[in-house]
Amino acid sequence: MTYQGLIHTYGHLLDLPIHSRTVSLLEGRTPLIKADNLSRQLGGGFELFIKYEGLNPTGSFKDRGMTAAVSEALGRGVTTVICASTGNTAASAAAYAARAGMKSIVLIPQGKVAAGKLAGAIAYGAQVIQIDGSFDDALTMVVEITNKHPICLVNSINPYRIEGQKTAAFEIVDELGSAPDWLCLPVGNAGNITSYWAGFKQYCGLKSAVLSSLLPKLLGVQAAGAAPLVLGHAVENPETVATAIRIGKPARGEQALQAAEESNGRIIAVTDDQILDMQKLLARLEGIWVEPASAAGLAGLAQEVASGKLKVEGKRVVAVCTGHGLKDPEIITKDMQKPIVVPPRLDALEEIILRN
């Protein structure tokens, strides 16, 4: 049977209004990749899988929620959508709006968005407005304007975004046959950790009364320079190389903390160096290239396993990698060495590649 997208596949499990008109780019059905090499590097003795959300249509997990949010908006006659974004939401909102024949408006914090993400929003035809402030300032502004004008807000505070994003949990259970023991993922605005928890609770309950008691523990990971849920207070000027989670006032922060507590998990922080080291390690060991923020969940897993705070021997762990490496290629290219130049002769090539 030809795949027709998330709403066609899981729509009967999503709380979407009957007026919704499906807008899809065949999002979802992303691979769950077994990562034995990385598991061994982290000490071995457990099964590790990467849920590679970077293979969604616009390169990030945001497409899962956007198909739902834009489908609902189109169904009630909305002609314009708006979002605040550090990049991934902008590209996704613009793409789905274009697909639906809508106008899209994106507010981004000044100088805080990776070029690969901004290029996507522009390519899809969004009106991009940069504000002299943070993501949190931008989110406040889009909330205010949608309260005043008939424009649809498609940030993760839109409840239909959460409905769409739940489908990633459904897919994991479908593929593994049950929920994993641990789920590790980055935490920025906290919509994703909220939706995964809702998805696992719903789907495992539907599958089996036994499975409903076997939900995963959640390990949410923030960047140390943008870790309000770890610090216990808002961060006015968040700073991290992981631009996708550079958020100081998570819109769904309370729900994220609740999800971590209910699952007997936790939310922790890792440094930028740990994030970048894991980004490189994942690419070199498994051939999976993700943007920096996407490596945060794995960096947190590595930290907790190394410290002995997380016992994973004999367990099954899924790490969510939220965005493709092409979202922020400059993080790699800015420090790379220039390629070696050789004359077009075989002996010159042999001298380079065969030297001890």
C-alpha positions in Angstrom: 0.0 0.0 0.0 1.3 3.4 -0.9 2.3 5.5 2.1 0.1 8.7 2.4 1.5 10.5 5.5 0.9 10.6 9.2 -2.7 11.8 9.3 -3.8 9.0 6.9 -1.9 6.4 9.0 -2.6 7.6 12.5 -5.4 10.1 12.2 -7.9 7.9 14.0 -5.7 8.2 17.1 -5.2 12.0 16.9 -7.5 14.6 18.4 -8.0 16.6 15.3 -11.2 18.5 14.5 -13.5 17.0 11.9 -13.1 20.2 9.8 -9.4 19.5 9.2 -8.2 19.2 5.6 -5.1 17.0 5.3 -2.0 18.8 4.2 0.9 16.3 3.9 4.4 16.1 2.5 4.5 12.3 3.4 6.2 13.1 6.6 7.0 10.5 9.3 8.0 6.8 8.9 11.5 7.9 9.7 14.1 5.1 10.3 14.9 3.6 13.7 18.6 2.8 13.1 20.4 0.3 15.4 23.6 1.9 16.6 25.8 -1.0 17.8 29.1 0.9 17.2 28.1 3.8 19.4 26.6 1.5 22.0 30.0 -0.3 22.3 31.8 3.1 22.5 29.5 4.0 25.4 30.3 0.8 27.2 28.2 -1.8 25.5 25.8 -4.2 27.0 22.6 -2.5 25.8 20.7 -2.0 22.5 20.8 1.5 21.1 18.6 2.8 18.4 18.6 6.2 16.7 15.2 7.6 15.7 16.4 9.7 12.8 13.9 12.5 12.4 16.3 14.5 10.2 14.8 12.4 7.3 11.4 14.2 7.4 10.6 16.3 4.4 12.1 19.6 5.7 14.8 17.9 7.6 13.4 17.9 11.2 10.8 16.4 13.5 8.8 19.6 13.2 7.0 18.3 10.1 5.1 15.8 12.3 3.3 18.5 14.2 3.1 20.9 11.3 1.0 18.5 9.1 -1.6 18.4 11.9 -1.5 22.2 12.7 -1.7 23.3 9.1 -4.4 20.7 8.3 -6.6 22.1 11.1 -6.0 25.7 10.1 -6.7 25.1 6.4 -10.0 23.3 7.3 -11.3 26.4 9.1 -10.4 28.7 6.4 -7.2 30.3 7.7 -5.1 32.0 5.0 -2.0 32.9 7.0 0.2 31.1 9.6 2.9 32.6 11.8 5.6 31.2 14.1 8.6 32.2 16.2 11.5 30.0 15.4 15.2 29.3 15.9 15.0 27.7 12.5 13.4 24.3 12.2 9.8 25.4 12.9 10.3 28.2 10.4 11.2 25.9 7.5 8.5 23.4 8.4 5.7 26.0 8.7 6.8 27.6 5.5 6.8 24.3 3.6 3.4 23.2 4.8 1.9 26.6 4.3 3.2 26.6 0.7 1.6 23.1 0.2 -1.7 24.4 1.5 -1.6 27.7 -0.5 -1.3 29.8 2.6 1.0 32.7 3.5 3.6 32.1 6.1 5.3 34.6 8.4 8.3 33.7 10.5 9.9 35.7 13.3 13.4 34.8 14.1 15.8 36.1 16.8 18.6 38.3 15.4 21.7 36.4 14.5 20.6 33.2 16.2 19.5 31.0 13.3 21.6 28.6 11.3 21.9 29.5 7.7 20.6 26.2 6.5 17.4 26.6 8.4 16.9 30.2 7.3 17.5 29.2 3.7 14.7 26.7 3.9 12.1 29.2 5.2 13.0 31.6 2.4 13.0 28.9 -0.3 9.4 27.9 0.7 8.3 31.5 0.4 8.0 32.7 4.0 8.0 36.3 5.0 11.0 36.3 7.4 11.2 39.0 10.0 14.2 39.3 12.3 13.6 40.8 15.7 16.2 42.5 17.9 15.6 40.1 20.7 15.5 36.4 21.8 13.3 33.5 20.7 11.2 34.1 23.8 10.6 37.7 22.7 9.6 36.5 19.3 7.2 34.0 20.7 5.5 36.6 22.9 5.0 38.8 19.8 3.4 36.0 17.7 1.1 35.1 20.5 0.0 38.8 20.8 -0.6 39.2 17.1 -2.6 36.0 16.8 -4.8 37.1 19.7 -5.6 40.3 17.8 -5.7 39.1 14.1 -7.1 36.0 12.3 -3.6 34.5 11.9 -2.9 30.9 13.0 -0.1 30.4 15.5 1.8 27.1 14.6 4.4 27.0 17.4 4.2 24.0 19.7 1.8 25.8 22.0 -0.7 25.0 19.3 -2.3 21.8 20.6 -2.4 20.2 17.2 1.4 20.3 16.9 1.5 18.0 19.9 -1.0 15.7 18.4 1.1 15.3 15.2 4.3 14.8 17.1 2.9 12.0 19.2 3.1 9.8 16.1 6.9 9.4 16.5 6.2 7.4 19.7 3.6 5.3 17.8 6.2 4.5 15.2 8.8 3.4 17.7 6.3 1.1 19.4 5.2 -0.3 16.1 8.8 -1.1 15.1 10.1 -2.4 18.4 6.9 -4.2 19.4 6.9 -2.3 22.7 8.2 0.9 24.2 12.0 1.1 24.9 13.4 1.2 28.4 14.8 4.7 28.0 14.0 7.5 25.5 16.7 10.2 25.3 16.0 13.5 23.5 16.9 17.2 23.3 14.7 19.7 25.1 14.3 23.2 23.9 10.8 24.6 23.9 9.7 21.3 25.4 7.0 20.4 23.0 8.7 17.2 21.7 9.3 15.6 25.1 5.7 16.4 26.0 4.3 14.8 22.9 6.5 11.7 23.1 5.2 11.1 26.6 1.6 11.6 25.6 2.1 9.3 22.6 3.7 6.5 24.6 1.0 6.7 27.2 -1.8 6.6 24.6 -0.3 4.0 22.3 1.0 1.5 24.8 -2.3 1.7 26.6 -4.1 0.9 23.4 -1.8 -2.0 22.4 -2.0 -3.9 25.7 -2.9 -3.6 29.3 0.5 -5.1 30.1 2.4 -2.7 27.8 0.7 0.3 29.5 2.8 -0.4 32.6 6.0 -0.6 30.5 6.4 3.0 29.4 9.9 4.4 28.8 11.9 6.5 31.2 12.6 9.9 29.7 16.0 11.5 29.7 15.5 15.1 28.5 18.7 17.0 27.7 19.3 20.7 27.6 22.4 22.7 26.7 24.2 24.0 29.7 23.9 27.6 28.5 20.1 27.2 27.9 18.9 25.0 30.7 16.0 26.6 32.5 14.4 23.3 33.4 17.6 22.2 35.1 18.3 25.5 36.8 14.7 25.9 37.9 14.3 29.4 36.5 14.1 31.2 33.1 17.4 32.1 31.3 17.2 35.6 30.0 20.1 35.3 27.5 20.4 31.7 26.6 23.6 30.8 24.7 24.6 27.5 23.1 26.0 26.3 19.8 22.9 24.1 19.6 20.7 26.8 18.1 17.5 24.6 18.0 17.4 24.4 21.8 18.6 27.9 22.5 15.5 28.8 24.5 15.3 30.3 27.9 11.6 30.1 28.7 10.2 26.8 27.3 6.5 27.2 26.5 5.8 23.7 27.7 8.3 23.6 30.4 5.9 22.5 33.2 4.6 19.7 31.0 8.1 18.5 30.3 9.0 18.4 34.0 5.8 16.5 34.6 6.6 14.0 31.8 10.1 13.4 33.2 8.7 12.9 36.7 5.9 10.6 35.7 8.2 8.4 33.7 10.8 8.2 36.6 13.2 9.9 34.3 14.9 13.3 34.5 16.0 16.4 32.6 19.8 17.2 32.7 22.2 19.5 31.0 25.4 19.0 28.9 28.0 21.4 27.7 28.5 22.6 24.1 31.7 20.6 23.9 29.9 17.4 24.8 27.2 18.1 22.2 29.8 18.8 19.4 31.9 15.7 20.4 28.8 13.5 20.2 27.7 15.0 16.9 31.1 14.0 15.4 31.2 10.6 17.1 27.7 9.7 15.8 28.7 10.6 12.2 32.0 8.8 12.3 30.8 5.6 14.1 27.3 5.3 12.5 27.2 7.4 9.4 24.4 9.6 10.9 25.0 13.3 10.6 22.7 15.5 12.7 22.6 19.1 13.7 24.2 20.0 17.0 21.0 20.1 19.1 20.1 16.7 17.8 23.2 15.2 19.5 22.2 16.5 22.9 20.1 13.5 23.8 23.0 11.2 23.1 25.5 13.4 24.8 23.3 13.3 27.9 23.1 9.5 27.6 26.9 9.2 27.4 27.3 11.5 30.4 24.8 9.6 32.6 26.2 6.2 31.6 29.8 7.2 32.2 29.0 8.6 35.7 27.1 5.5 36.7 23.8 7.5 37.2 22.1 5.6 34.4 22.2 1.8 34.3 21.4 0.6 30.8 23.0 -2.9 30.8 20.5 -5.3 29.1 18.2 -2.4 28.3 16.8 -1.0 25.1 17.5 2.7 24.5 16.1 5.0 21.8 17.8 8.3 21.2 15.8 10.9 19.2 17.9 12.9 16.7 15.6 15.7 15.7 17.3 17.4 12.7 19.7 16.7 9.8 23.3 17.9 9.8 22.6 19.9 6.7 20.5 22.2 8.9 23.7 23.7 10.3 26.7 22.7 8.1 28.8 25.7 9.1 29.4 24.2 12.5 31.5 21.5 10.7 32.9 23.5 7.8 34.2 26.5 9.9 36.9 24.4 11.6 37.7 22.0 8.9 41.2 21.7 7.4 41.6 22.7 3.8 41.8 19.6 1.5 45.2 18.4 0.4 46.0 19.4 -3.1 48.0 17.0 -5.3 48.9 17.1 -9.0 46.9 14.7 -11.3 49.4 11.9 -11.1 49.0 8.4 -9.6 52.3 8.5 -7.8 51.4 11.7 -6.0 48.0 10.2 -4.9 49.8 7.1 -3.7 52.2 9.1 -1.7 49.4 10.7 0.2 47.0 7.8 0.8 49.5 5.0 1.3 52.0 6.8 3.6 52.3 5.2 7.1 
